[in-house]
Amino acid sequence: MANFIVTYDLNGPNPSHKQMDEAISRVAAKYGRLLETVWWLDYRGTAAELRDLLQTILGKEDLLLVIECKSAAWTKLLVNSQAFKDAFNRAA
């Protein structure tokens, strides 16, 4: 498994933020919202594979960025900080 940061901008009528939340929850067993439209996912594939999965529900006007990462630093997050920290410790 690898750690990914996914962020997006929804600029059209569909999908809704709720639909994006549901899509993210379907592609990764472990995940959490870090900031409003920034997510951490523990995913067993590549950044391109994750992008391709999530891109299927996006409109042409929507934006998506998927980044694989091995380390992180933060102050406060919306996700449980211990679970997030544990995932990065495993990757190191």
N, C-alpha and C positions, 0 to 999 in steps of 0.2 A: 504494500500500500504506500501511497505517496500523499503528501500534503499539497493541496491546491488552494489558491485564492481565486475566487470567481467574483467578478463585479459586472454590473450591467446598468444600462440606461434604457428604460422603456419609453419610447417616443410615440407609439401608436396606441390604438384602442385595445389591442390584444397582443400579447397576453397581459393579464393583470398581475399585480405583485403577488397576489395569492396563488395564481397559476404558476408563477416562477418558483415560489416557495415549495409548492407541491412537486414540481419537476425536479428540483434540487433534492428533495427528500427521497425521491424514487431512484436516483442514480448513485447515492452513496449511503453506506450504512451509518457512518459517523459524519456529522456535519454540524455547523452552527453559524448563526448570523453574527458577524463581527460588528458591522455597522449597518446602516439602513439598507443598502443594496450591495453589501460586501459579505461574502460567505467564505467559510473554510470548509473544505471537503477532504475526507480521507478516502481516496479513490484508487482503484486497482487498474489503472490504465494510463494513457498519456494525456498531456494537455490537449492535443489535437482531438483525441477520442472524446474527451469530456466536452470540449467545445462543440463537436459535431452532435453529440447527444442533446445538449441544451439548445443549440441553434435551431433544432427542428420545430420548436414552439415559438421562436421569435419572428417578428415581422421584419420586413426589409429596412425599416427605419430605426430598428433597435440596435443597441451596441452591446458587445460582450467581450470581456477580457478574462482569459484563464491563464494563471501563472502557477507553475510548479515551484515550490519553495522548500528549503531545508532548514532555514532558521527565521526567527521573527523576534521582535521586541515590541512591547505594547505597554500601555498604562491601564486603561479600563476597556472592556469589551462587553458586548451583549451576550456572548457565549460564555459558558462556564470556563473560567480561565485555567483551572486545573486540567480539564480534559484537553484543552488546546495546548497547554504546556506539555503534557504527557505525549501528545502526538508528535510534537517537534523534538522532544527528547529521544523518542524512538527513531526518528529519521536521522539524527546526528551521528 
